[in-house]
Amino acid sequence: MPKPLTLSIPHSLGRAEAKRRLVDGMGEARARLSTVAASVDDSWTDDRLNFRVVALAQTIAGHIDVLDDSVEMEVQLPWALALLADKIKNKVSRQGTLMLEKK
């Protein structure tokens, strides 16, 4: 199994506001993914979001930890998608930063 994709996105929002924005953002992401995903599951435990997406017979699973000054993400990609890990990491990082920066 490929090593997990990890990334950290700094923020200055505080933990509660960053989590609120992620909760809102997951609703938007779920709506976008619904066109290609067979299932999108996510659940919060304290400040950790666990998620699992099944799309095109591929399963992506991981978690996001909301900290006081950053959001830490770890994702297990299937080997076919792991080949695109750098592109995926850049896109997720860019989208996450926008989510945490917008007013």
ABEGO torsion letter per residue (X at the ends): XBBBBBBBBBBAAEAAAAAAAAAAAAAAAAAAAAAABABBBBBBBEABBBBBBBBGGBBBBBBBBBBAABBBBBBBBBAAAAAAAAAAAAAAAAAAAAAAABX
